Amino acid sequence: MSASLEEIIRGRRSIGRVKDEPVPKEQIEKLIEAAVWAPNHFGTEPWKFIVMTGEGRRVLGQAYADIAEESVQIQELPEEERKLRLEKEVAKAYRSPVVIAAVCVPSDNPRALLAEELAAAHSSVQNLLLTAHANGLGAVWRTGDPAYHPKVKQAFGFEGNEQVIGLIYIGYPDMDQPVGKRTPAAEKTVWLEG
């Protein structure tokens, strides 16, 4: 018996450790197909997805290294240490067999607000994560300064106002499912009734 939508929502957790085994392309396509069904104002569909597997992950890894190389701490290291540190930065892109850069591509529709375009793109990532969980895959949505750095935009060949909203690392789980905890919804709800 398959899980209900509510069980999938409550059961999804960030899975940061995954096995180093390939995920079939059809599985990834299924996740992205779910992602594109997110709600979006005016039908703008303000998203795109860059899927990195195999050596395709090096594009992201090199961007991580290029960003790190700008830091004074890295520049002041002895050459051998600097080289090792930059290799560790590249290796971050290889933490899972699949990395998907979720990108917001805001519409030029004059009625579309950037905040709503970003909300729609973020909703697409939630669809992707829930579908990954429902299909036995582990995933974690990463951001942080490097995700928004101009060198990442350059690495992906962005033009205009495209922006990474998340780097989703995907694979088969190699850890126990974490237990979730949330504040009861009643404590976060205000009812205005007449």
Helices and strands as residue ranges (DSSP letters): H 5-11, H 25-35, G 41-43, E 47-53, G 54-57, H 58-69, H 72-75, H 79-91, G 92-94, E 98-104, H 114-134, E 138-142, H 145-148, H 150-155, E 163-171, G 185-188
